[in-house]
Amino acid sequence: MNAVITILQVIGSCWYLLSVERQEECWKKVCDLQRHKCKYLYFDCDTIGDSDRITWFLSSNITKLCGPRSEFYNFGIYADALTNKVGNSSFLSRYFYCLWWGLRNLSSIGQNLVTTTYIGEINFAITIAILGLVLFALLIGNMQTYLQSSTARLEEWRVRRNDTEKWMHHRKLPREIKERVRKYDLYKWVTTRGVEEDAVLSGLPLDLRRDIKHQLCFDLVRRVPLFDEMDACTLDAICERLRPMLSTPGTILIREGDPVIEMLFILRGRLESCTTNGGRTGFFNSCSLGPGDFCGEELLSWALYLRRQSGALPSSTRTVTAAAEVEAFALSSVDVKFVASQFRKMHSKQLKHKFRFHSHQWRTWAACSIQAAWFRYRTRKAAAAVTAHHWPPLELAVNRCASLPERVAAEFGCCSLRNGSQMELLTALLKPVEPDFTVVDNSE
């Protein structure tokens, strides 16, 4: 683009200078016809006040003879400069008019240029036509290359999709699974246009790959609350290890009870996270995850306590499902070890509290603990009311509120036997592993 603008500027400026030169040639031709009265010196601005020059100018009729509509001299392609009085305009007007003249004639490949027999003018018109042809050929070539590249990728995607369809038909997969495969394939094509990011980055030098990762991921990683206190070098190291991940609605990213193999940091989209506390009957907790949230925090706790337990990966306490198209970055278990080592160096109690606050595993346990404490408080309050009014004693084996009169039970929130089962469910949820961000592992 810059090269095209430069060419237009050069052509426009050459056209303006040559138009000035052609006008001077007309003046000289008139002067040659009036050689006894005219001198070439009169065309110099230093002689503008000379009396002989003034006398000659008034009697020469040179203004009409060298005007744009005169038949005395043919200006050819430079006639527009005289007709529109380009030489008498301001600098900006002259600049943009010359730029427009160059663009108009380059785009038409000089077809509108009507020249005279003057050799210099003909050569200038030929130059404009050749440059117009070259630029047009370059434009067509670039468009052809782009279309061929896009068509090749599209054809490759179509072939891969046909192979996938044949394979699914051969394996007789259910219709629901086929639809999920088609949605993911289409979403990946729309997002990446068939370009494999890992393949592109793997062929670049390490320093250039690190700079690209910094440009793509640094601001996104800093948005994650768990990483916002880290320095730039640590964030760059984390960015280098992140792997892009795409998911379509309905995809189960993590299943409850399965080993956690990676942590996910959401950039765009929404996830649904739920737990049944290991399949315990009646227990269910769910929440939504959005941009800036993360899941798979069990892997970070496992990495912080890696030397204190076996090398087996931790089991997930939640099931995470994509509720919409999701774009995220993933950290594998090996990379999480690196992140954990950086956390150990920070020695921050605030980081521990921040991890608890943003961890949905800890949030669920905290909510259940608060509800269990509230149930115990209501039970103690109900028991005190029984003692004060000399009602029959509470049958604790069945339910702490079962023997209360209906009015008192309703007053203290103990309306049915369901409260006892709720209490058991809430107290059965185990406290998550406490990550120790201040532990420095000397064996590493």
N, C-alpha and C positions, 0 to 999 in steps of 0.2 A: 504493500500500500504506500509506504513512504517513497519507494522507487517510482511509482506511477505519478505521485504528486510532484516529485522532483522533475520528471520528464515534462509534465504539463507546465511547470514554472519556466523551464528552459525554453520550450517551444513558444510560450506566450511572450516571454521577454525578447526572444529573437525576432518574433513577428513585429513587435513594437519598434525595436531598433531598426529593422529593415524598412518599416513604413516611414520612419523619420528620414532614413537614407534616400528612399525613393522620392519623397517630397523635395529633398534637397536637389536631386537630379533634375526634377522638373524646373526648379528655380534656375539651375545652371543652364538648362536648355533655353529658357526665356531670355536669360542674360546673354547667351551666345547670339541670339537673334538681334539683340540691342547692344552690340559690343561697343559702340561709340559712346553710349551713355551709361552702360552698366559695368560694374566690376564685381568679381567674386568676393571682394573685401566687404561689400555691402551686406553680405549674409552674416557677418560677424556682429555680435551684440555690442562690441566696443564702438561701432560706427553708427549706432542708432540715432545719435543726435546730429550727425553730419548733414549739412544743408544739401550737398549734391545728392546724397542718398535719398533724402526726403523728396527732392525734386524728381528724381528718377522713379521712386516708388509711386508717386501720384500720377505719373504719365505712362507707367509701364503696363498697367492693367494685369499685373502678375497674380493678384488675388483670384480673379475669375479664371485666368488661364490655367492655374494649378489648383483649382477647386475640385471637389469630388464629382460634380456634374459636368465638368468641362470635357469637350472632345479633343482638346489639344494634347492631353497626355493621358495614357491609360495606366492607372495604378494597379490594375489586376487584383490580387488577393489582399492588397493593402488598402483598398478603397474604403473599407469599414472604418479604418482609423481616422480618415478625414471626415467621413459622413457623420460619425458619432462624436467628433471632436475629442478623441481620446487624449491627445497631447495637451489640451487645455483643462483637463479634469484633474481632480485631486489624486494624490498618490494611491489611496485605497481604491478609488474608482478605476484608475488605470490598471492596478494589480489584479483586481477581480475580473475586469473585463478581458484582460489578456489571458487569465487562467481559464475563463469560460470559452474563449475563442479556441484555445488549445484543446480543451476537452471536447468541444463540439466537433472539431475536425479530426481528432484522433479516433473518436468513437465511430465516425462515419468513414474512416480510412481515407480521408481526403477526397471523397467523391464530390463534394460541393465546391471544391476549389477550382476557379476559372482563372487560369494564368495567362500572362502575356508571353511574348517570345523572349523575354529577358532570361538569360541563362541562370542567374542567381536565384530568381524567383522560381524557375522550374525545378532546380535542384532542391530548394527548400520544400516545395510541394511533394517532390519524390520522397524526401526524408520523412515527412509527416505520414505519407501513405505506408512506407515500409515499417515505421514504428507502430502505426495502428495495426498492421497485419501481425507484427511480432507479439504485441500485447494481447491481441485477440486470440492468437494461437496459444499463448501461455495460459490465458483464461480457460480456453477449451481443454487444454491438457490437464490443468489442475482439476477442473470439474470431472473430467473423465477418470482421473486417478482416484478422486474421492468416491465417485459412483462405483468404480470397480472394487475399491476397498470395502465399501458398505455392502455391495452386492455379494462379495465373496463371504463376508462374515454372516450375512443373512442366509446365504445358501448353505453355509456350514451349520448354522443353527437349525435350518429346516431338515438337513440330513440327519443331524443328531436327534431331532424330535421324531422323525420317522422311525429311526432305529429304536428309540425308546418306546414308541407306540407298538412296534412289532414285538419287542421283548415283553411288554406288559400283556399283550394279547397271547403270546406263546405261553407265558407263565400263568395265564388266567387269573390275573389279579382282580380283586373286587372293584366295582365301579367307583366307590368312594376313594380308594387309594389312587386309582388312575386320575381322578379329578385333582387330587392333592398334588400329584406329580406334575400334571399339566400347569397348575397354578404357580407352582414354584419355578418351573422352567420358564414360564412367561415373565414372571416377576424378575427373575435374574437377568433375562434378556433386556427388559425395559430399563433396569437399573444400570447394567454394565455394558450394554450393547455388544455383548460377546467378547469383551476384553477381559482376560484373566489378569487381575492386578498382581497376584503373586508371581506369575510368569514374567510380567514386565519388570517388576522390581528386582527379581532374582538375577537378571542379566546386567544390572547396573553396579558400579563400584560401591563399596561399603559407605564411603563418605557421602556420595550423592544419594544413596538409598536412605541414609539417616536424615539428610536434609529434607527429602520428600516426605518422609514419615512425620517429621516435625511440622511441616507445612499442613499436612492433612489432619493430624491427630492431636497436636499440642493443645489447642484451645478446647477441643472436645474433652480431652482427658482432664484438663484443669477444671472443667465443669463438674466433674465427679467429686462430691464432697469429701470422699475418703482420701483424695489425692491433692486437695487444694493447698495443703501446707508444705508439700514437697518442693525442693528447689528445682531449677530448670534442668540441671544435668540429670537428676533422677527421673523427671518427667520425660526427657528425651529417651532415656534408656527404656522406660515403660512403653513409649510410643513405638520404639523399634521392635518390640515383642508382640504388639497387638496384631491380631488377625481379623480381617473383616468377615462378618457373618450376616446372612440374609435369611429371613423366615417369612412364611406366608401364614395367614390366619388358620388356626387349628393345629399348627405344628407343636408337638410336645418337645420342648427343649431339654427339660430335666424331669425325670420321674422320681417320685418319692420312693426311697429305698434303694435306688440305683446308685452306683459310685459316681461321685462328682468329678468330672474330668477337666472342667474348665469353668472359669468365672466369666460372666457376661456383663458388659457395661453398655447400657442402652443409649443409643444416639437419637433414634427416631422410632416412633411406633408405641405400642402398648402391650404389656404382658399381663396375664392373670396368674397369680401365685396362690396355691391352696395347700392345706395339709390336713391329714386325718389322724395325725399322731401315731403313725405306724399302723394304720388300719383299725384303730380303736373304735368300737361301735359308738356312734352318737357324737363323735368329736369331728368338727369341721371348722376350718378358719380359712378365709380367703382375703386377698387384697390385690390392688392393681399396681403395676410398675410402669413408670413412664421415663422420658428422657432424663438422664442424670442418675437414675437408680441402677442398682446392680443386683445380681443374684448369684448363688453358688458361693456364699460367704463361708460355708463350711470348709471350703478348700483353703481359705486364708487362715482360719483357725488351725486347721491341720498342719499347714506349713509352718506356723509359728511354734507348734509343739512337735515338729517333725522328729526331733531327737529323743522325745520322751515316749514315742509310741511306734508301732510297726509301720512299715512303709506302705501298707495298704491304703488306698484312697478312701476318704470318708464317704458315708452314705448320705444321700440327700434327705432332708427332712420335709421337703416341699415338692410339689409338682408345678412346673412352670410351663404355661401354654401361651402361644402367640395369639393375641386377640385381634391384631391387625397386622399389616405389613410392617416388619421390624427390621431395622438396620442397627447393628450392634458391633462391638469389638469383643473378641474373646481372648482370654489369657489361659494358656494351658497350665497344667499342674507344675510343670518344670519352670515356667515363667513366673508362676505365683510364688515359688520359692525365692526367686530373686526379689520380688516385691516385698515379701516378708522380711528378707534380710535388710532392706532399706527401712522398713518400719521399725525394726529393732534398734536402728541407729538414732531414732528420733527421740526416744525416752519421753514421750508426751502422754500425760494422763488425759488431756483433752482429746487426743486421738482415740483412746480407748472408749471414751464416752460417745464420740462421734460414730465410731463403728457400731456401738450398741444401738444408737438412735436410728441409723440408716439400715441396720440389719433387720429384715422382716422376721427372721427366726427369733431374735431377741424381742422384737415388738410383740409377737404372739405370746411369748412366755410372760412378758411384763403385763400384758392385758389379762391373761388368765390368772396371774398372781394377784392382780388388783381385784378381779372379780371374786376370787376365792377369799381374799381378805374381807371383802364386803359381805359375802355370805356368812363368814364366821362372826363378823360384827353384828349382823342382823340376828343370828342365832343366839348370841350372848344377850342381846337386848331382849329377845323374846323369852329366854330363860329367866332373866331378871323380872320380867313382867309376871311370869308364872309363879315365881317365889313370892312376889309382893302380894298377889291376889289369891294365893293358896289354891291354884288350880292343880289338877292331877300332874304328876311328874312327866317329863318328856321321855318318850320311848326312843332312846337314841339309836337303838339297834335298827329301827325301821327308818325313822326320819326325825331330825331334831325338832321339826315343827309339826309332826303328825298329830300329836295329842292336843294341840292348841285349839280353842274354839275358833270357828270360821271367822268371826269378826276380828279377833286378835291376830289370827294368822294372816288375814288380808292386810291388817295394819302394819305388820312387820315384814311383809313381802314373802311369807312362807305359805303359799297358797296350796301346794300339792306335793305329792311324793316326788315330783320331777325335780325339785330343788336338791334332793339328796343325790340323785344321779348326776346332776350338773356339777355338784361339789366334787364328786369323785372324778369326773372328767377333767375338771380344772386343776385339781391337785395332782393328777397323774402325769401331766406334761412335765418332762424333765427340763431342768435348766440347761441352756446351751453351754458348750465348752467356753470357759473364760479365756479369751486371747490375752496373752501377756506381751504387750508391746515394748516392755522395758527389759526383756530377757535378751542378753547378748550371748550367743552360742559360740563358745571359744573353739569348738571343734571344726567350725566352718573356715 
